[in-house]
Amino acid sequence: MAPANKRRLPRSVVETATRRAREGRTGAGDAREGSVVTTGDENEPGKDATTTTTTTTTTAAIGSELPRASERVAAVFEYDGPIVIANTAKELDEAMGRIEAIRGDADDGSAAHCGFDMEWRVTFKKGAGESKTSLVQIAAASADLKRKVVVLARIHTAGLTRAFKRWCRDSSRGKTGFNARGDARKLARDHGVEISRVIELNALAAERFPGGCPSAPSWSLARLCEHVLGKTLPKDKTRMSNWEREKLNENQIKYAAMDAWASLMVYRALMRREVVETMGAEPYEYDPLPPAVVKTSSDEDESEEDEEACAHSDDDVDDDMVNVLDNKDAKGDLTPQSAKVSGNVELTSEERVVYELHLSGMKPACIAKELGVTEHIRNVVMMPLTRALRKGCAFYYDLLDVPQDMTLWFSDFVYMNSRGPKMGDFTSQFEITPENAQIYLIMMALKFARDQERR
């Protein structure tokens, strides 16, 4: 679930790219043309059935300096294939059958891997906690893209069928996506099903492009689309919409399908590059997550022991950076959304990535590790998260790692002086740098303000 790109191309640039694409013009470089057809919403009859577009994909050579998106004209990323919405168990099994049929046509295993993403309802009610995963998006395609499908598995209504569980546990089938690691862990926590052969696009991009993303401190799915595919991934507020509604609307369907399809296309583009540098002895292939599970009895029932072990497995995190899971006492209370904010909060791509990881139960150190960040953690993690909270987003104060003695001292100071402490008073009291003091003061002030609003 990659967030919206912070950097937006001028409207004139996008319109020019779209017009040229419709006229069938191609750009320079290693271009590959394909006919793109976007289908209308099956839940909203009366919409245009099809729109045909020709798009261009240009990929950069591995190891080369990546151009900034603003230096080139980028076409809009689109998906032209069928979208299957599975609301019931029967529909989900049939949809998984379509995915397997595409795989069966490939002799070289090229169709073995799928794009993978998840959505869930974001709530801002006090004490509500994080909602469980309600939608799993799976994109599959043949090597030549002549056969393709995106399945929107509404598991909150369809349940976890045997065919879906088999796909999750199939160690020969890759599930690739941006923040796929976090999604896999959440699915395990929410529904007790483990995901095998997770392919993290962030890790793959870090290996293919050692210099990192040229336009931001870290990659996102939208930035990978721009720099790897040469296309702009459309993003809006749909991510924060109600994914548990009775029928998904057209915007939700397109948003969910494109995220899964973009994950698959970015993966294939990255894998086409010849590896010249690796992050270790072997090139990155996939995360060493649990292998496929062979059940000797009914596949429908999971023992309480298995669920607990699955929910708490996190080999990628050190003991001193254990993820906070679906334990309300561990997370603490979710503060209410600021009373000064109405509706959805507009976040930049960096803010949304970090904030969503925070809502999933991660502390700042875990977020940094999830993003592959070892330096400049304050700028990449703490500052975007702080900006998101200042905009009015609900948050788990206990996950922010503010020392308890600081929190108590701050509260006492405010009640005694009817104002917040000055920077000098705070830094001298706790002997910390002004940079860290600023972060802590903002977080404590936000917590205090939300508590006052709630009263």
PEMO-V287569 format. One record per helix or strand. SS is the DSSP state (A for helix, B for strand). FROM is the first residue (numbers start at 0). TO is the last residue. If there is no record, write none. Layout:
BEGIN
SS_FROM_TO, SS_FROM_TO
END
This chain:
BEGIN
A_10_21, B_30_38, B_49_57, A_68_70, B_74_75, B_81_85, A_88_103, B_113_119, B_132_140, B_147_152, A_154_157, A_161_168, B_174_176, A_179_190, B_197_199, A_200_207, A_220_228, B_230_231, A_236_239, A_249_270, A_303_310, A_318_320, A_327_330, B_333_333, A_348_358, A_363_369, A_376_389, B_395_395, A_396_399, A_403_416, A_422_429, A_433_453
END
